[in-house]
Amino acid sequence: MTRQQKKHSWNPYTSDVQRFSIYPRIQQPRDESLKPGMILTLNINDVDQKGNGIVSFKDKTIIVYEASLGSKVKVRISRVAGDTAYAEIIETLSEADETY
């Protein structure tokens, strides 16, 4: 058997250093930031000039297309840009109680 024919599925010269370490693992905080495709339930607190709902969520601003003020909606995040996320309405759970 030649050297090129014998291949390992793992590298025999490395080992899992962290597994054999005497130091405890430091838990990394989970990144629970907004990502495209996430589904959230939000209350629309403000509306801009174009009729889009504006919501503050975990130090980020979410703009919900065509949302009415005071309504509770289930949304899907479509795009995230910096500290602003854009969302589309999947389902309207409750409409606003007041007419504007």
N, CA, C and O atoms as a GROMACS GRO file, in nm:
protein
  400
    1MET      N    1   0.085  -0.117   0.000
    1MET     CA    2   0.000   0.000   0.000
    1MET      C    3   0.090   0.123   0.000
    1MET      O    4   0.177   0.137   0.085
    2THR      N    5   0.068   0.211  -0.093
    2THR     CA    6   0.150   0.330  -0.101
    2THR      C    7   0.101   0.436  -0.004
    2THR      O    8  -0.008   0.426   0.053
    3ARG      N    9   0.184   0.534   0.014
    3ARG     CA   10   0.152   0.640   0.110
    3ARG      C   11   0.031   0.723   0.068
    3ARG      O   12  -0.046   0.768   0.154
    4GLN      N   13   0.012   0.744  -0.062
    4GLN     CA   14  -0.101   0.823  -0.108
    4GLN      C   15  -0.234   0.749  -0.094
    4GLN      O   16  -0.338   0.813  -0.079
    5GLN      N   17  -0.232   0.619  -0.098
    5GLN     CA   18  -0.356   0.543  -0.088
    5GLN      C   19  -0.409   0.539   0.054
    5GLN      O   20  -0.530   0.529   0.074
    6LYS      N   21  -0.323   0.545   0.152
    6LYS     CA   22  -0.366   0.536   0.291
    6LYS      C   23  -0.397   0.675   0.343
    6LYS      O   24  -0.307   0.753   0.372
    7LYS      N   25  -0.524   0.705   0.355
    7LYS     CA   26  -0.566   0.837   0.403
    7LYS      C   27  -0.653   0.819   0.525
    7LYS      O   28  -0.734   0.727   0.534
    8HIS      N   29  -0.633   0.908   0.619
    8HIS     CA   30  -0.714   0.906   0.740
    8HIS      C   31  -0.831   1.003   0.724
    8HIS      O   32  -0.820   1.103   0.653
    9SER      N   33  -0.940   0.973   0.790
    9SER     CA   34  -1.052   1.067   0.790
    9SER      C   35  -1.028   1.174   0.896
    9SER      O   36  -1.102   1.273   0.903
   10TRP      N   37  -0.926   1.156   0.980
   10TRP     CA   38  -0.891   1.253   1.083
   10TRP      C   39  -0.742   1.274   1.079
   10TRP      O   40  -0.667   1.191   1.027
   11ASN      N   41  -0.698   1.385   1.132
   11ASN     CA   42  -0.557   1.416   1.132
   11ASN      C   43  -0.495   1.360   1.260
   11ASN      O   44  -0.531   1.405   1.369
   12PRO      N   45  -0.405   1.262   1.251
   12PRO     CA   46  -0.352   1.199   1.372
   12PRO      C   47  -0.254   1.288   1.449
   12PRO      O   48  -0.216   1.253   1.561
   13TYR      N   49  -0.215   1.401   1.393
   13TYR     CA   50  -0.117   1.486   1.459
   13TYR      C   51  -0.179   1.604   1.534
   13TYR      O   52  -0.106   1.687   1.588
   14THR      N   53  -0.309   1.610   1.538
   14THR     CA   54  -0.376   1.715   1.617
   14THR      C   55  -0.464   1.649   1.721
   14THR      O   56  -0.503   1.533   1.707
   15SER      N   57  -0.494   1.722   1.823
   15SER     CA   58  -0.585   1.672   1.925
   15SER      C   59  -0.675   1.785   1.969
   15SER      O   60  -0.648   1.902   1.941
   16ASP      N   61  -0.779   1.751   2.038
   16ASP     CA   62  -0.872   1.852   2.089
   16ASP      C   63  -0.811   1.910   2.216
   16ASP      O   64  -0.829   1.856   2.325
   17VAL      N   65  -0.740   2.021   2.201
   17VAL     CA   66  -0.666   2.080   2.312
   17VAL      C   67  -0.761   2.126   2.422
   17VAL      O   68  -0.731   2.109   2.540
   18GLN      N   69  -0.875   2.183   2.385
   18GLN     CA   70  -0.969   2.232   2.485
   18GLN      C   71  -1.025   2.118   2.569
   18GLN      O   72  -1.050   2.135   2.688
   19ARG      N   73  -1.044   2.003   2.509
   19ARG     CA   74  -1.099   1.889   2.581
   19ARG      C   75  -1.004   1.840   2.691
   19ARG      O   76  -1.049   1.793   2.795
   20PHE      N   77  -0.875   1.851   2.667
   20PHE     CA   78  -0.777   1.804   2.764
   20PHE      C   79  -0.721   1.915   2.852
   20PHE      O   80  -0.628   1.892   2.929
   21SER      N   81  -0.777   2.034   2.841
   21SER     CA   82  -0.727   2.148   2.916
   21SER      C   83  -0.770   2.141   3.062
   21SER      O   84  -0.876   2.087   3.094
   22ILE      N   85  -0.686   2.194   3.152
   22ILE     CA   86  -0.721   2.198   3.293
   22ILE      C   87  -0.800   2.325   3.327
   22ILE      O   88  -0.850   2.339   3.439
   23TYR      N   89  -0.810   2.417   3.233
   23TYR     CA   90  -0.881   2.542   3.256
   23TYR      C   91  -1.027   2.530   3.212
   23TYR      O   92  -1.056   2.467   3.109
   24PRO      N   93  -1.117   2.588   3.287
   24PRO     CA   94  -1.258   2.575   3.248
   24PRO      C   95  -1.288   2.657   3.123
   24PRO      O   96  -1.221   2.756   3.093
   25ARG      N   97  -1.389   2.615   3.053
   25ARG     CA   98  -1.430   2.689   2.933
   25ARG      C   99  -1.506   2.813   2.974
   25ARG      O  100  -1.586   2.810   3.067
   26ILE      N  101  -1.480   2.921   2.906
   26ILE     CA  102  -1.553   3.044   2.930
   26ILE      C  103  -1.670   3.046   2.833
   26ILE      O  104  -1.652   3.041   2.711
   27GLN      N  105  -1.789   3.053   2.888
   27GLN     CA  106  -1.908   3.053   2.804
   27GLN      C  107  -1.920   3.184   2.729
   27GLN      O  108  -1.916   3.291   2.789
   28GLN      N  109  -1.935   3.175   2.600
   28GLN     CA  110  -1.956   3.293   2.517
   28GLN      C  111  -2.103   3.333   2.526
   28GLN      O  112  -2.190   3.246   2.522
   29PRO      N  113  -2.131   3.462   2.537
   29PRO     CA  114  -2.272   3.502   2.539
   29PRO      C  115  -2.338   3.470   2.406
   29PRO      O  116  -2.278   3.485   2.300
   30ARG      N  117  -2.462   3.424   2.413
   30ARG     CA  118  -2.532   3.391   2.291
   30ARG      C  119  -2.568   3.517   2.215
   30ARG      O  120  -2.611   3.617   2.273
   31ASP      N  121  -2.549   3.510   2.088
   31ASP     CA  122  -2.581   3.623   2.002
   31ASP      C  123  -2.728   3.611   1.963
   31ASP      O  124  -2.764   3.537   1.872
   32GLU      N  125  -2.812   3.686   2.033
   32GLU     CA  126  -2.955   3.681   2.006
   32GLU      C  127  -2.998   3.806   1.932
   32GLU      O  128  -3.102   3.865   1.962
   33SER      N  129  -2.918   3.846   1.836
   33SER     CA  130  -2.952   3.963   1.757
   33SER      C  131  -3.054   3.923   1.651
   33SER      O  132  -3.084   3.806   1.632
   34LEU      N  133  -3.106   4.023   1.583
   34LEU     CA  134  -3.206   3.998   1.481
   34LEU      C  135  -3.141   3.944   1.355
   34LEU      O  136  -3.037   3.994   1.310
   35LYS      N  137  -3.202   3.841   1.299
   35LYS     CA  138  -3.151   3.778   1.178
   35LYS      C  139  -3.266   3.764   1.079
   35LYS      O  140  -3.380   3.746   1.120
   36PRO      N  141  -3.237   3.773   0.950
   36PRO     CA  142  -3.343   3.753   0.851
   36PRO      C  143  -3.409   3.617   0.866
   36PRO      O  144  -3.341   3.515   0.884
   37GLY      N  145  -3.540   3.616   0.860
   37GLY     CA  146  -3.616   3.492   0.874
   37GLY      C  147  -3.674   3.472   1.013
   37GLY      O  148  -3.759   3.385   1.031
   38MET      N  149  -3.630   3.550   1.111
   38MET     CA  150  -3.683   3.537   1.247
   38MET      C  151  -3.829   3.580   1.249
   38MET      O  152  -3.869   3.671   1.176
   39ILE      N  153  -3.909   3.514   1.332
   39ILE     CA  154  -4.050   3.548   1.347
   39ILE      C  155  -4.071   3.603   1.487
   39ILE      O  156  -4.035   3.538   1.585
   40LEU      N  157  -4.130   3.723   1.496
   40LEU     CA  158  -4.153   3.792   1.623
   40LEU      C  159  -4.298   3.838   1.633
   40LEU      O  160  -4.366   3.856   1.532
   41THR      N  161  -4.344   3.856   1.756
   41THR     CA  162  -4.474   3.917   1.781
   41THR      C  163  -4.448   4.054   1.841
   41THR      O  164  -4.382   4.066   1.944
   42LEU      N  165  -4.501   4.158   1.776
   42LEU     CA  166  -4.470   4.296   1.815
   42LEU      C  167  -4.596   4.379   1.829
   42LEU      O  168  -4.697   4.352   1.764
   43ASN      N  169  -4.588   4.481   1.915
   43ASN     CA  170  -4.691   4.584   1.925
   43ASN      C  171  -4.638   4.708   1.855
   43ASN      O  172  -4.528   4.754   1.885
   44ILE      N  173  -4.715   4.761   1.761
   44ILE     CA  174  -4.673   4.878   1.684
   44ILE      C  175  -4.694   5.003   1.770
   44ILE      O  176  -4.807   5.034   1.807
   45ASN      N  177  -4.584   5.074   1.801
   45ASN     CA  178  -4.590   5.190   1.888
   45ASN      C  179  -4.593   5.322   1.814
   45ASN      O  180  -4.643   5.421   1.866
   46ASP      N  181  -4.541   5.325   1.692
   46ASP     CA  182  -4.528   5.450   1.618
   46ASP      C  183  -4.540   5.419   1.469
   46ASP      O  184  -4.513   5.307   1.425
   47VAL      N  185  -4.579   5.521   1.392
   47VAL     CA  186  -4.592   5.506   1.248
   47VAL      C  187  -4.520   5.622   1.181
   47VAL      O  188  -4.532   5.736   1.225
   48ASP      N  189  -4.446   5.593   1.073
   48ASP     CA  190  -4.377   5.701   1.001
   48ASP      C  191  -4.469   5.761   0.894
   48ASP      O  192  -4.586   5.725   0.885
   49GLN      N  193  -4.416   5.853   0.812
   49GLN     CA  194  -4.496   5.923   0.712
   49GLN      C  195  -4.547   5.831   0.601
   49GLN      O  196  -4.650   5.860   0.539
   50LYS      N  197  -4.476   5.723   0.576
   50LYS     CA  198  -4.514   5.632   0.468
   50LYS      C  199  -4.617   5.527   0.512
   50LYS      O  200  -4.666   5.450   0.430
   51GLY      N  201  -4.650   5.525   0.641
   51GLY     CA  202  -4.746   5.427   0.692
   51GLY      C  203  -4.682   5.300   0.741
   51GLY      O  204  -4.751   5.200   0.763
   52ASN      N  205  -4.551   5.300   0.760
   52ASN     CA  206  -4.482   5.183   0.814
   52ASN      C  207  -4.476   5.192   0.965
   52ASN      O  208  -4.452   5.300   1.020
   53GLY      N  209  -4.497   5.080   1.033
   53GLY     CA  210  -4.489   5.078   1.179
   53GLY      C  211  -4.345   5.077   1.226
   53GLY      O  212  -4.258   5.019   1.162
   54ILE      N  213  -4.320   5.143   1.339
   54ILE     CA  214  -4.186   5.151   1.396
   54ILE      C  215  -4.190   5.093   1.538
   54ILE      O  216  -4.274   5.132   1.619
   55VAL      N  217  -4.099   5.000   1.566
   55VAL     CA  218  -4.093   4.932   1.695
   55VAL      C  219  -3.948   4.930   1.743
   55VAL      O  220  -3.858   4.906   1.664
   56SER      N  221  -3.926   4.956   1.872
   56SER     CA  222  -3.793   4.939   1.931
   56SER      C  223  -3.788   4.802   1.996
   56SER      O  224  -3.874   4.767   2.077
   57PHE      N  225  -3.686   4.723   1.960
   57PHE     CA  226  -3.674   4.586   2.009
   57PHE      C  227  -3.527   4.556   2.033
   57PHE      O  228  -3.449   4.551   1.938
   58LYS      N  229  -3.488   4.536   2.159
   58LYS     CA  230  -3.350   4.504   2.197
   58LYS      C  231  -3.251   4.603   2.138
   58LYS      O  232  -3.156   4.563   2.071
   59ASP      N  233  -3.271   4.731   2.162
   59ASP     CA  234  -3.184   4.840   2.116
   59ASP      C  235  -3.174   4.849   1.964
   59ASP      O  236  -3.079   4.907   1.912
   60LYS      N  237  -3.270   4.792   1.893
   60LYS     CA  238  -3.274   4.802   1.747
   60LYS      C  239  -3.410   4.856   1.708
   60LYS      O  240  -3.508   4.841   1.781
   61THR      N  241  -3.417   4.918   1.592
   61THR     CA  242  -3.541   4.970   1.539
   61THR      C  243  -3.590   4.875   1.431
   61THR      O  244  -3.516   4.842   1.338
   62ILE      N  245  -3.715   4.832   1.444
   62ILE     CA  246  -3.776   4.744   1.344
   62ILE      C  247  -3.882   4.825   1.271
   62ILE      O  248  -3.970   4.884   1.333
   63ILE      N  249  -3.872   4.828   1.139
   63ILE     CA  250  -3.971   4.894   1.057
   63ILE      C  251  -4.058   4.786   0.993
   63ILE      O  252  -4.010   4.700   0.919
   64VAL      N  253  -4.188   4.793   1.025
   64VAL     CA  254  -4.283   4.693   0.976
   64VAL      C  255  -4.364   4.758   0.864
   64VAL      O  256  -4.431   4.859   0.885
   65TYR      N  257  -4.357   4.698   0.744
   65TYR     CA  258  -4.425   4.755   0.628
   65TYR      C  259  -4.577   4.750   0.647
   65TYR      O  260  -4.632   4.647   0.685
   66GLU      N  261  -4.644   4.863   0.619
   66GLU     CA  262  -4.790   4.876   0.615
   66GLU      C  263  -4.857   4.830   0.744
   66GLU      O  264  -4.954   4.755   0.739
   67ALA      N  265  -4.806   4.873   0.858
   67ALA     CA  266  -4.866   4.837   0.986
   67ALA      C  267  -4.942   4.956   1.043
   67ALA      O  268  -4.901   5.071   1.023
   68SER      N  269  -5.051   4.931   1.112
   68SER     CA  270  -5.130   5.039   1.171
   68SER      C  271  -5.090   5.059   1.317
   68SER      O  272  -5.048   4.965   1.385
   69LEU      N  273  -5.103   5.181   1.362
   69LEU     CA  274  -5.064   5.219   1.497
   69LEU      C  275  -5.150   5.147   1.600
   69LEU      O  276  -5.272   5.145   1.588
   70GLY      N  277  -5.088   5.087   1.701
   70GLY     CA  278  -5.159   5.020   1.809
   70GLY      C  279  -5.194   4.876   1.783
   70GLY      O  280  -5.253   4.811   1.869
   71SER      N  281  -5.162   4.823   1.668
   71SER     CA  282  -5.196   4.684   1.638
   71SER      C  283  -5.086   4.590   1.687
   71SER      O  284  -4.970   4.628   1.702
   72LYS      N  285  -5.127   4.465   1.711
   72LYS     CA  286  -5.033   4.360   1.751
   72LYS      C  287  -5.020   4.265   1.633
   72LYS      O  288  -5.119   4.208   1.586
   73VAL      N  289  -4.896   4.247   1.584
   73VAL     CA  290  -4.874   4.170   1.463
   73VAL      C  291  -4.764   4.066   1.482
   73VAL      O  292  -4.675   4.082   1.566
   74LYS      N  293  -4.773   3.961   1.402
   74LYS     CA  294  -4.666   3.862   1.393
   74LYS      C  295  -4.592   3.893   1.265
   74LYS      O  296  -4.652   3.898   1.157
   75VAL      N  297  -4.459   3.914   1.276
   75VAL     CA  298  -4.379   3.958   1.161
   75VAL      C  299  -4.262   3.864   1.136
   75VAL      O  300  -4.219   3.789   1.224
   76ARG      N  301  -4.212   3.870   1.011
   76ARG     CA  302  -4.091   3.798   0.972
   76ARG      C  303  -3.987   3.903   0.932
   76ARG      O  304  -4.015   3.989   0.849
   77ILE      N  305  -3.869   3.894   0.992
   77ILE     CA  306  -3.761   3.988   0.959
   77ILE      C  307  -3.713   3.956   0.817
   77ILE      O  308  -3.675   3.843   0.788
   78SER      N  309  -3.716   4.057   0.730
   78SER     CA  310  -3.673   4.035   0.592
   78SER      C  311  -3.532   4.085   0.564
   78SER      O  312  -3.462   4.029   0.480
   79ARG      N  313  -3.490   4.191   0.636
   79ARG     CA  314  -3.358   4.248   0.611
   79ARG      C  315  -3.310   4.317   0.736
   79ARG      O  316  -3.388   4.379   0.808
   80VAL      N  317  -3.179   4.307   0.763
   80VAL     CA  318  -3.117   4.376   0.875
   80VAL      C  319  -3.003   4.460   0.822
   80VAL      O  320  -2.916   4.411   0.750
   81ALA      N  321  -3.005   4.590   0.857
   81ALA     CA  322  -2.900   4.682   0.813
   81ALA      C  323  -2.859   4.766   0.932
   81ALA      O  324  -2.929   4.860   0.971
   82GLY      N  325  -2.744   4.734   0.990
   82GLY     CA  326  -2.695   4.808   1.107
   82GLY      C  327  -2.785   4.788   1.226
   82GLY      O  328  -2.808   4.674   1.268
   83ASP      N  329  -2.837   4.897   1.282
   83ASP     CA  330  -2.926   4.885   1.397
   83ASP      C  331  -3.073   4.896   1.355
   83ASP      O  332  -3.159   4.918   1.440
   84THR      N  333  -3.101   4.881   1.226
   84THR     CA  334  -3.238   4.885   1.174
   84THR      C  335  -3.270   4.753   1.106
   84THR      O  336  -3.190   4.699   1.030
   85ALA      N  337  -3.390   4.700   1.136
   85ALA     CA  338  -3.436   4.578   1.071
   85ALA      C  339  -3.568   4.609   1.002
   85ALA      O  340  -3.645   4.694   1.047
   86TYR      N  341  -3.594   4.540   0.892
   86TYR     CA  342  -3.717   4.557   0.816
   86TYR      C  343  -3.795   4.427   0.821
   86TYR      O  344  -3.739   4.319   0.806
   87ALA      N  345  -3.926   4.438   0.844
   87ALA     CA  346  -4.008   4.319   0.862
   87ALA      C  347  -4.135   4.328   0.781
   87ALA      O  348  -4.182   4.436   0.747
   88GLU      N  349  -4.191   4.210   0.750
   88GLU     CA  350  -4.318   4.199   0.679
   88GLU      C  351  -4.419   4.131   0.770
   88GLU      O  352  -4.384   4.042   0.847
   89ILE      N  353  -4.543   4.173   0.760
   89ILE     CA  354  -4.649   4.117   0.844
   89ILE      C  355  -4.688   3.978   0.793
   89ILE      O  356  -4.716   3.960   0.674
   90ILE      N  357  -4.687   3.881   0.885
   90ILE     CA  358  -4.736   3.747   0.853
   90ILE      C  359  -4.883   3.737   0.891
   90ILE      O  360  -4.965   3.687   0.814
   91GLU      N  361  -4.914   3.788   1.012
   91GLU     CA  362  -5.050   3.776   1.064
   91GLU      C  363  -5.077   3.895   1.156
   91GLU      O  364  -4.990   3.936   1.233
   92THR      N  365  -5.196   3.950   1.148
   92THR     CA  366  -5.238   4.056   1.238
   92THR      C  367  -5.316   3.990   1.351
   92THR      O  368  -5.422   3.932   1.329
   93LEU      N  369  -5.263   3.999   1.474
   93LEU     CA  370  -5.327   3.935   1.589
   93LEU      C  371  -5.440   4.020   1.646
   93LEU      O  372  -5.543   3.967   1.686
   94SER      N  373  -5.420   4.152   1.651
   94SER     CA  374  -5.528   4.242   1.695
   94SER      C  375  -5.508   4.377   1.631
   94SER      O  376  -5.395   4.425   1.615
   95GLU      N  377  -5.618   4.439   1.595
   95GLU     CA  378  -5.614   4.571   1.534
   95GLU      C  379  -5.613   4.676   1.643
   95GLU      O  380  -5.636   4.647   1.761
   96ALA      N  381  -5.587   4.800   1.604
   96ALA     CA  382  -5.589   4.913   1.697
   96ALA      C  383  -5.732   4.934   1.746
   96ALA      O  384  -5.827   4.917   1.671
   97ASP      N  385  -5.745   4.972   1.874
   97ASP     CA  386  -5.876   4.995   1.932
   97ASP      C  387  -5.934   5.130   1.890
   97ASP      O  388  -6.056   5.147   1.886
   98GLU      N  389  -5.847   5.225   1.859
   98GLU     CA  390  -5.890   5.360   1.827
   98GLU      C  391  -5.871   5.386   1.678
   98GLU      O  392  -5.786   5.326   1.612
   99THR      N  393  -5.953   5.475   1.626
   99THR     CA  394  -5.942   5.515   1.486
   99THR      C  395  -5.872   5.649   1.480
   99THR      O  396  -5.904   5.740   1.556
  100TYR      N  397  -5.776   5.662   1.389
  100TYR     CA  398  -5.700   5.787   1.377
  100TYR      C  399  -5.734   5.859   1.251
  100TYR      O  400  -5.679   5.966   1.224
   0.00000   0.00000   0.00000
